[in-house]
Amino acid sequence: MALKNLNKLYLIGFSVVLLMGCENKQGPLVLELNKGWSFKAADDQQWAATEVPGTVHTDLLNLGLIKDPFYRLNEHQLQWIDKKDWVYRSTFDVTEKILAQDFIALNFEGLDTYAQVRLNDSLILESDNMFRRFTLPVKTLLKPQNNTLEILFESPIKKGIEKFDALGYSIPMSGNDLAKIGQVEGQKEVSIFTRKAGYHFGWDWGPRLVTSGIWRPITLEAWSAVKIQDVFIRQTIQEDKAQLTAQLEIVATESADNHSAQAEILVDGKVVQTKRVALNSGVNNLEIPFVINDPELWWPNGLGDQYLYEVSVRISQGQSTDQKTQKVGLRTLELIREPDNFGTSFYFKVNGIPVFMKGTNYIPQDPFLTRPTSDHYKFLLESARDAHMNMIRIWGGGIYELDEFYALCDEYGLLVWQDFMFACAVYPGDPEFLDNVKQEAIDNVKRLRNHTSIALWCGNNE
């Protein structure tokens, strides 16, 4: 009897091994690079431990090297920080499993602002926009152990002065660049030349603390065969059904002939559409339609529930697979501009119903952007919901917020009026500046456009 049971266990175990072998599919491998960082002023010799994400000011404050910037007039004593260059450095190891993948990239979610990035002494990026994201192929530069990632942050004031002097004349501003407090050479107002949060240079509600640093995460990502680069869910709502289209950007390392790749759409965990697709090496743009019958609609706070469908897109080729999941609310939203007794109307309809918008203007929660926690975000937006607000306007002198902010707005029924990051100034119009802004807009619109809460993109603050 014992031998029979042992044989049964052996057969079951053998079957499990076979099944595991058949299902040997994997998505991208991700290594977070937020540990083991140190920093220093570029002209110093001594390195000090630091936190990433973070800022130069918070790092100095945590080490006790500067006084509290928000106490009395300490702000004036800290204006030397933005005149220096700063260096951040980390070392990391990479597993053989990662190194064996077809494609390996470093993802930079936010570098503030003038950054030169070197991996193992090779220059891989020069960035000049804190609002942009970068994905860089690095497979050929990696080794199993002791990879060194070093980021030089050049002084935003010195870089701004270079651009100011090159222009040859002043551009009108509204006085929010507090160059006098900043002890800037000739009191030159240089903030408009740098794609950086405007309030860093001082505002009527906050101090001038022009910081630098790795303000959003860095990851190493490795994958083989296929990867979903972007998903955009378009929707058309009718009374008894919602017709949706998943617009996909799929990256393939090699061509998949004869429709050997498979794309699937899942709604709340159930497969609702399957399509065989042929992929070419490089970026592939696909559209996959699907339907949700008798849809539950998403409503702003106070008008109904905020039902969110979980929509997943899965792509498989051979033993490789990738999947992206997004919460999607189904709703129509119109901005009504029609002649009226006063000129032209300006109001929103949601699901065909005119809505009186009640809300607030949102500025960054802390001058140092890495200090607010998830609890801070949740408390703030819950408070807006509980105060019967239904719209939040994100101010153009701050930042495009974290994904978490918009996910909470989706959940709480708070529509978002989203400014692009321009405020109270005339900006340069040269091709280099405009191209930088164009890429910034593409990055952030693609990142945020699936959020149900996004109601309107506005060109600037004032």
C-alpha positions in Angstrom: 0.0 0.0 0.0 2.8 2.4 0.9 4.6 1.6 -2.4 1.4 2.3 -4.4 0.9 5.7 -2.7 4.6 6.5 -3.3 4.2 5.6 -7.0 1.1 7.9 -7.1 3.0 10.7 -5.5 5.9 10.2 -8.0 3.5 10.3 -11.0 1.8 13.4 -9.7 5.1 15.1 -9.1 6.3 14.1 -12.6 3.1 15.5 -14.1 3.5 18.8 -12.2 7.1 19.1 -13.5 5.9 18.5 -17.1 3.1 21.1 -16.7 5.5 23.6 -15.3 7.8 23.0 -18.3 4.9 23.6 -20.7 3.9 26.8 -18.9 7.4 28.3 -18.8 6.2 31.7 -19.9 7.5 34.9 -18.3 7.0 38.6 -18.6 9.6 41.2 -18.3 12.1 40.9 -15.4 12.4 44.1 -13.4 15.2 45.1 -11.1 14.6 48.2 -9.0 17.7 50.4 -8.6 16.7 52.4 -5.5 19.3 50.9 -3.1 23.0 51.5 -2.4 23.2 55.1 -3.7 25.7 57.7 -2.5 26.1 61.4 -3.5 28.4 64.3 -3.3 29.0 67.8 -4.6 31.0 67.4 -7.8 33.9 69.4 -6.4 34.1 67.4 -3.2 35.9 64.1 -2.4 33.6 62.7 0.3 30.7 60.5 -0.7 27.6 60.2 1.6 24.8 57.7 1.6 21.5 58.8 0.1 17.9 57.8 -0.6 16.5 57.3 -4.1 14.1 58.7 -5.1 15.1 61.9 -3.4 16.5 65.4 -3.8 19.8 67.1 -3.0 18.1 69.3 -0.4 16.4 66.4 1.4 19.7 64.4 1.3 21.6 67.3 2.9 18.8 67.8 5.4 18.7 64.1 6.4 22.5 64.2 7.0 22.2 67.3 9.2 24.4 69.3 6.7 21.8 72.1 6.3 19.2 73.7 8.5 15.5 73.3 8.1 14.7 75.3 4.9 11.3 76.2 6.3 12.4 77.8 9.6 12.5 81.5 9.6 14.9 82.8 6.9 17.0 79.7 6.5 15.8 79.7 2.8 18.3 82.6 2.2 21.2 80.6 3.6 20.7 77.6 1.3 20.9 79.4 -2.1 24.4 78.0 -2.7 23.1 74.5 -3.3 21.6 75.2 -6.7 24.9 76.8 -7.9 26.8 73.5 -7.5 26.9 70.4 -9.6 26.0 67.1 -7.8 26.9 63.5 -8.5 24.9 60.4 -7.6 26.4 56.9 -7.9 25.3 53.3 -7.3 26.7 49.8 -8.1 24.5 46.8 -8.8 24.8 43.2 -9.9 22.8 41.5 -12.7 21.7 37.8 -12.6 22.5 35.5 -15.5 18.7 35.1 -16.1 18.5 38.9 -16.8 21.6 38.9 -19.0 20.2 36.0 -21.0 17.2 38.0 -22.2 17.0 39.5 -25.7 16.6 43.1 -24.6 17.7 44.9 -21.5 16.9 48.6 -20.8 17.3 51.2 -18.1 14.1 53.1 -17.4 14.4 56.6 -15.9 11.0 57.9 -14.6 12.3 61.3 -13.6 15.6 63.1 -13.5 15.7 66.6 -12.1 16.9 68.2 -14.4 20.3 68.6 -16.3 21.6 65.1 -16.0 24.5 63.2 -17.6 24.1 59.5 -17.1 26.9 57.0 -17.4 26.8 53.2 -17.1 30.1 51.6 -16.6 31.8 54.8 -17.8 29.8 55.0 -21.0 27.6 58.1 -21.5 24.1 56.8 -22.2 21.9 59.9 -21.7 22.0 63.7 -21.5 18.6 64.9 -20.1 17.3 68.4 -19.7 13.7 67.9 -18.7 12.5 66.7 -15.3 9.0 65.8 -16.8 10.3 63.3 -19.3 10.8 59.5 -19.1 13.6 57.7 -20.8 14.2 54.0 -21.8 17.7 53.2 -22.9 19.0 49.9 -24.3 22.0 48.7 -22.2 22.5 45.0 -22.8 25.9 45.4 -24.4 27.2 47.5 -21.5 26.2 45.2 -18.6 28.3 42.7 -16.7 27.3 40.2 -14.0 28.8 42.2 -11.1 29.7 45.7 -10.0 27.9 47.7 -12.7 28.4 51.4 -11.9 25.6 53.8 -12.6 26.6 57.5 -12.2 24.5 60.6 -12.7 25.9 64.1 -12.8 23.4 66.8 -12.1 24.6 70.2 -13.5 23.5 73.4 -11.7 20.2 74.5 -13.1 21.1 78.1 -12.3 24.4 77.9 -14.3 22.7 76.2 -17.2 19.9 78.7 -17.1 22.3 81.7 -17.2 24.0 80.1 -20.2 20.7 80.1 -22.0 19.7 83.5 -20.8 23.0 85.1 -22.0 22.8 83.2 -25.4 19.3 84.7 -26.0 20.6 88.3 -25.6 17.4 89.8 -24.2 15.0 89.3 -21.3 11.6 87.5 -21.7 8.7 89.0 -19.7 7.8 87.2 -16.5 5.2 87.8 -13.7 7.8 88.0 -10.9 7.5 84.4 -9.7 11.2 83.7 -10.4 12.6 85.1 -7.1 16.1 85.7 -8.5 17.0 88.2 -5.8 16.4 85.7 -3.0 18.3 83.2 -5.1 21.3 85.5 -5.2 21.6 84.9 -9.0 24.2 86.8 -11.0 22.6 90.1 -12.2 19.2 88.8 -10.7 18.7 87.0 -14.0 15.3 85.2 -14.2 16.3 81.9 -15.7 13.5 79.6 -14.8 11.7 79.7 -18.1 14.6 78.1 -19.9 14.5 75.0 -17.8 11.8 72.3 -18.1 11.5 72.0 -14.3 8.7 72.7 -11.8 8.2 76.5 -11.8 7.6 76.8 -8.1 11.2 75.6 -7.4 12.3 79.1 -8.3 10.0 80.6 -5.8 6.3 81.6 -5.8 3.9 83.7 -3.8 3.0 80.6 -1.7 6.4 79.0 -1.2 10.1 79.4 -0.9 12.8 79.4 -3.5 14.5 76.0 -3.3 15.9 75.0 -6.7 16.8 71.4 -6.1 18.1 68.5 -8.2 18.1 64.7 -8.0 16.6 61.4 -8.9 13.0 62.3 -8.1 11.3 59.2 -9.6 12.4 55.5 -9.8 15.0 53.9 -11.9 14.6 50.3 -13.0 16.4 47.7 -15.1 14.0 45.8 -17.3 14.8 42.7 -19.3 12.6 40.7 -21.7 12.6 38.4 -24.7 10.6 38.1 -27.9 7.7 40.5 -27.2 6.8 43.4 -24.9 3.7 45.6 -24.6 5.1 49.2 -24.8 1.8 51.1 -24.7 -2.0 50.4 -24.4 -4.7 53.0 -25.2 -8.3 52.0 -24.6 -10.8 54.0 -26.8 -14.5 53.8 -26.0 -17.8 54.5 -27.6 -20.8 54.2 -25.2 -24.3 53.2 -26.3 -27.3 52.4 -24.2 -26.9 48.6 -24.1 -23.2 48.2 -24.9 -19.8 49.8 -24.9 -17.6 49.4 -28.0 -14.0 49.6 -27.1 -10.7 49.4 -29.1 -7.4 48.5 -27.6 -4.7 50.4 -29.5 -1.4 48.6 -28.8 2.2 49.3 -29.3 4.0 45.9 -29.3 7.8 45.7 -29.5 9.2 42.4 -31.0 12.8 41.4 -31.1 12.2 39.3 -34.2 9.5 38.8 -36.8 6.7 36.4 -35.9 5.4 35.1 -39.3 2.2 33.2 -40.0 0.3 35.0 -37.2 2.3 33.0 -34.6 1.8 35.6 -31.8 -1.5 35.8 -29.9 -3.1 38.8 -28.4 -5.9 38.5 -25.8 -8.2 41.1 -24.1 -9.5 40.3 -20.6 -12.2 42.2 -18.8 -12.5 41.5 -15.0 -10.4 38.4 -15.5 -12.4 36.9 -18.4 -11.1 36.6 -21.9 -13.4 38.6 -24.2 -11.3 38.7 -27.4 -8.5 36.7 -28.9 -6.6 37.5 -32.1 -3.7 35.9 -33.9 -1.2 38.5 -35.1 1.9 38.7 -37.2 4.7 40.8 -35.7 7.6 42.5 -37.4 10.9 43.1 -35.6 10.6 46.5 -33.9 7.5 48.5 -33.0 4.1 47.1 -34.1 0.8 49.1 -33.9 -2.3 46.9 -33.5 -6.0 47.6 -32.9 -8.2 45.0 -31.2 -11.9 45.8 -30.8 -14.0 44.3 -28.0 -17.5 44.8 -26.5 -18.8 45.1 -23.0 -22.5 44.5 -22.9 -24.9 46.3 -20.5 -22.0 48.5 -19.2 -21.8 49.9 -15.7 -21.1 53.6 -16.1 -18.6 55.7 -14.2 -20.0 58.9 -12.6 -18.4 61.9 -11.0 -18.6 62.2 -7.2 -22.2 62.8 -6.1 -23.9 61.7 -9.3 -23.5 57.9 -9.0 -21.0 55.1 -8.6 -17.4 55.0 -9.9 -17.4 51.5 -11.5 -14.0 50.6 -12.8 -13.5 47.6 -15.1 -10.2 45.8 -15.0 -9.0 45.5 -18.6 -5.9 43.5 -19.3 -4.0 43.0 -22.6 -1.9 39.9 -23.0 0.5 39.2 -25.8 2.2 35.8 -26.2 4.8 34.5 -28.6 6.4 31.1 -28.1 7.5 30.9 -24.4 7.4 34.6 -23.8 4.4 36.7 -22.7 3.6 40.2 -21.4 0.5 41.6 -19.9 -0.6 45.1 -18.9 -3.7 45.8 -16.8 -5.5 49.1 -16.5 -8.6 50.1 -14.6 -11.1 51.7 -17.0 -14.3 53.6 -16.3 -16.9 53.8 -19.0 -18.3 57.3 -19.5 -18.8 60.0 -22.1 -17.5 63.5 -21.4 -18.1 66.6 -23.5 -17.0 70.2 -23.1 -19.9 72.3 -24.3 -18.9 75.5 -26.1 -22.1 77.1 -27.6 -23.2 80.7 -28.1 -25.3 81.9 -25.1 -26.6 85.2 -23.6 -23.2 86.0 -22.2 -21.0 84.9 -25.1 -20.0 81.3 -25.2 -20.8 78.5 -22.8 -18.1 76.5 -21.0 -19.4 73.5 -19.1 -19.1 69.7 -19.0 -21.6 67.0 -19.7 -20.9 63.5 -18.3 -22.9 60.7 -19.7 -25.1 63.3 -21.3 -25.9 65.1 -18.0 -24.7 68.7 -17.5 -22.5 68.8 -14.4 -21.8 71.8 -12.1 -18.1 71.5 -11.3 -17.1 71.9 -7.7 -13.4 71.7 -6.9 -10.0 73.1 -6.1 -6.6 74.1 -7.4 -3.9 71.5 -6.5 -0.3 72.5 -6.0 2.5 70.1 -5.0 1.9 68.9 -1.5 5.5 69.5 -0.4 8.3 71.7 -2.0 10.3 68.5 -2.0 8.4 66.1 -4.2 9.6 62.8 -2.8 8.4 63.4 0.7 4.6 62.9 0.4 3.6 59.3 1.0 0.6 57.2 -0.2 -1.2 58.1 3.0 -0.8 61.8 2.2 -2.3 61.4 -1.3 -5.1 59.3 0.0 -6.0 61.7 2.9 -5.9 64.7 0.6 -8.1 63.2 -2.1 -10.5 61.5 0.3 -11.0 65.0 1.9 -11.8 66.5 -1.5 -14.3 63.7 -2.1 -15.9 64.1 1.4 -16.2 67.8 0.8 -18.4 67.0 -2.2 -15.9 68.2 -4.8 -16.0 66.6 -8.2 -13.0 68.2 -10.0 -9.3 68.8 -9.2 -7.3 71.2 -11.3 -3.5 70.4 -11.4 -1.7 73.7 -11.5 0.8 74.4 -14.3 3.6 75.6 -12.0 4.1 72.2 -10.4 4.3 68.7 -11.9 2.4 66.0 -13.8 1.5 64.0 -10.7 2.2 60.3 -9.9 0.0 57.6 -11.4 -1.3 57.0 -7.9 -2.8 60.5 -7.8 -4.9 59.8 -10.9 -5.9 56.3 -9.8 -7.3 57.7 -6.6 -9.2 60.3 -8.6 -10.6 57.5 -10.7 -11.7 55.7 -7.6 -13.2 58.8 -5.8 -15.0 60.3 -8.8 -12.8 63.4 -9.0 -12.4 64.7 -12.6 -9.0 66.2 -13.4 -8.4 69.5 -15.2 -4.7 68.9 -16.1 -2.5 71.8 -17.0 0.6 71.4 -19.0 3.6 72.7 -17.0 3.7 76.4 -18.0 2.8 79.2 -15.7 2.8 83.0 -15.6 5.5 83.7 -18.2 6.4 83.9 -21.9 8.5 80.9 -22.9 11.3 80.4 -25.5 10.1 79.5 -29.0 13.3 78.0 -30.5 13.1 74.6 -32.2 15.1 72.8 -29.5 12.9 74.0 -26.7 9.7 73.2 -28.6 10.9 69.7 -29.5 11.7 69.1 -25.8 8.2 70.2 -24.8 6.6 68.1 -27.5 8.3 65.0 -26.2 7.3 65.9 -22.7 3.7 66.2 -23.8 3.8 62.8 -25.6 5.3 61.1 -22.5 2.7 62.4 -20.1 -0.4 62.2 -22.3 0.4 58.6 -23.1 1.1 57.8 -19.4 -2.2 59.3 -18.2 -4.7 59.1 -21.0 -6.3 55.8 -19.8 -7.3 57.4 -16.5 -11.1 58.0 -16.5 -10.6 61.0 -14.3 -8.8 63.0 -17.0 -11.3 65.5 -18.3 -9.3 68.2 -20.0 -5.7 69.1 -20.9 -5.1 72.8 -20.6 -2.2 74.6 -22.3 -0.9 76.5 -19.3 -1.7 78.1 -15.9 -2.1 81.9 -16.7 
